[in-house]
Amino acid sequence: MESGPAIFAGLVFALFGGGLLVWTAVRVRHRQPVAHGVSPVASATLATLFALLALALGTWCFSHL
């Protein structure tokens, strides 16, 4: 019964992290800003960091099933 919320949370974190990572990579590859009004290096770094954090949380949720 407790595996349902863990699966849902893991799926949400994994989809968000993967989507953010792909979106950031596409923006950086096309030399477009990741966030307006912020340093391109800082915004790409922070977006990548949060994407990897979300993927790690998704992995953690799936590992506790």
C-alpha positions as a Markdown table, in Angstrom:
| # | Residue | x | y | z |
|---|---|---|---|---|
| 1 | Met | 0.0 | 0.0 | 0.0 |
| 2 | Glu | 2.9 | 2.4 | 0.7 |
| 3 | Ser | 4.6 | 1.7 | -2.7 |
| 4 | Gly | 2.0 | 3.8 | -4.6 |
| 5 | Pro | 3.1 | 7.2 | -3.3 |
| 6 | Ala | 6.7 | 6.2 | -3.7 |
| 7 | Ile | 6.2 | 5.2 | -7.3 |
| 8 | Phe | 4.3 | 8.4 | -8.0 |
| 9 | Ala | 6.9 | 10.7 | -6.3 |
| 10 | Gly | 9.7 | 8.9 | -8.0 |
| 11 | Leu | 8.0 | 9.2 | -11.4 |
| 12 | Val | 7.3 | 12.9 | -10.9 |
| 13 | Phe | 10.9 | 13.6 | -9.8 |
| 14 | Ala | 12.4 | 11.6 | -12.7 |
| 15 | Leu | 10.2 | 13.3 | -15.3 |
| 16 | Phe | 10.9 | 16.7 | -14.0 |
| 17 | Gly | 14.6 | 16.1 | -13.7 |
| 18 | Gly | 14.9 | 14.6 | -17.1 |
| 19 | Gly | 12.8 | 17.3 | -18.7 |
| 20 | Leu | 14.8 | 20.1 | -17.0 |
| 21 | Leu | 18.1 | 18.5 | -18.0 |
| 22 | Val | 17.0 | 18.1 | -21.7 |
| 23 | Trp | 15.6 | 21.6 | -21.8 |
| 24 | Thr | 18.7 | 23.1 | -20.3 |
| 25 | Ala | 20.9 | 21.2 | -22.7 |
| 26 | Val | 18.9 | 22.4 | -25.7 |
| 27 | Arg | 19.0 | 26.0 | -24.5 |
| 28 | Val | 22.8 | 25.9 | -23.9 |
| 29 | Arg | 23.4 | 24.1 | -27.3 |
| 30 | His | 21.5 | 26.8 | -29.2 |
| 31 | Arg | 23.3 | 29.5 | -27.2 |
| 32 | Gln | 20.0 | 30.9 | -25.8 |
| 33 | Pro | 19.7 | 32.1 | -22.2 |
| 34 | Val | 18.4 | 29.5 | -19.6 |
| 35 | Ala | 17.1 | 32.4 | -17.4 |
| 36 | His | 16.7 | 36.0 | -18.5 |
| 37 | Gly | 18.7 | 38.6 | -16.6 |
| 38 | Val | 21.1 | 36.1 | -15.0 |
| 39 | Ser | 24.6 | 35.0 | -16.0 |
| 40 | Pro | 24.4 | 32.3 | -18.7 |
| 41 | Val | 27.0 | 30.1 | -16.9 |
| 42 | Ala | 25.3 | 30.5 | -13.5 |
| 43 | Ser | 21.8 | 29.8 | -14.8 |
| 44 | Ala | 22.9 | 26.7 | -16.8 |
| 45 | Thr | 24.9 | 25.4 | -13.8 |
| 46 | Leu | 22.0 | 25.9 | -11.3 |
| 47 | Ala | 19.5 | 24.4 | -13.7 |
| 48 | Thr | 21.7 | 21.4 | -14.3 |
| 49 | Leu | 22.3 | 21.0 | -10.5 |
| 50 | Phe | 18.5 | 21.0 | -9.8 |
| 51 | Ala | 17.9 | 18.6 | -12.6 |
| 52 | Leu | 20.4 | 16.2 | -11.2 |
| 53 | Leu | 19.0 | 16.6 | -7.7 |
| 54 | Ala | 15.5 | 15.8 | -9.0 |
| 55 | Leu | 16.8 | 12.7 | -10.8 |
| 56 | Ala | 18.7 | 11.6 | -7.6 |
| 57 | Leu | 15.5 | 12.1 | -5.6 |
| 58 | Gly | 13.6 | 10.0 | -8.1 |
| 59 | Thr | 16.2 | 7.3 | -7.9 |
| 60 | Trp | 16.0 | 7.4 | -4.1 |
| 61 | Cys | 12.2 | 7.1 | -4.2 |
| 62 | Phe | 12.4 | 4.1 | -6.5 |
| 63 | Ser | 15.1 | 2.4 | -4.4 |
| 64 | His | 12.9 | 2.5 | -1.3 |
| 65 | Leu | 10.0 | 0.4 | -2.8 |
